[in-house]
Amino acid sequence: MIRRRPFTSLLLLLLLLLALLGWGWHERVNLQAFPDIIAAYTAKEYCSCRYVQNNPAAYCRGYVKQYVPTSAFSDNPERSEVTASGLGRKHMARWLGERQGCRLEP
């Protein structure tokens, strides 16, 4: 098809690129929020798994494992605090107590 109709193929490719750019512009707010989700989810869910549900650390690491990996992770059992970094963002979650559970720190 490309050899027989090079201009039509080029036009279709340009329209596809334009549609992709339009979709990206429409979803720009959600796309900007995505990097925060990875680190925040990992920190909060690990904290809840480890300190609220009292599961072993190895189990909780497997529980929060995602397709997009985190670049850094630390668990501080003395302070009941978890820090996770991914896609250039860093978030910390802390266990506040039995009634409050875990909370992301600002």
Residue pairs with C-beta under 8 A, 6 or more apart in sequence:
1 9
2 9
24 31
34 87
35 86
35 87
35 88
35 89
36 89
36 91
38 66
38 68
38 70
38 86
38 87
38 89
39 70
39 84
39 85
39 86
39 87
39 89
39 90
39 91
40 84
40 89
40 91
40 104
41 64
41 66
42 64
42 66
42 70
42 73
42 84
42 86
42 91
43 82
43 83
43 84
43 91
43 92
43 93
43 104
44 91
44 93
44 102
44 104
45 63
45 64
46 60
46 61
46 63
46 64
46 73
46 75
46 82
46 84
46 93
47 80
47 81
47 82
47 93
47 94
47 95
47 102
48 93
48 101
48 102
49 55
49 59
49 60
49 63
49 64
50 57
50 60
50 75
50 82
51 80
51 95
51 102
52 95
52 101
52 102
55 63
57 75
61 73
68 86
68 87
69 86
70 84
70 85
70 86
71 85
71 86
71 87
72 83
72 84
72 85
72 90
73 82
73 83
73 84
73 85
74 82
74 83
74 84
75 81
75 82
76 82
76 83
79 94
80 94
80 95
81 92
81 93
81 94
81 95
82 92
82 93
82 94
82 102
83 90
83 91
83 92
84 90
84 91
84 92
85 91
91 104
91 105
92 104
92 105
93 102
93 103
93 104
93 105
94 102
94 103
94 105
95 101
95 102
96 102
96 103
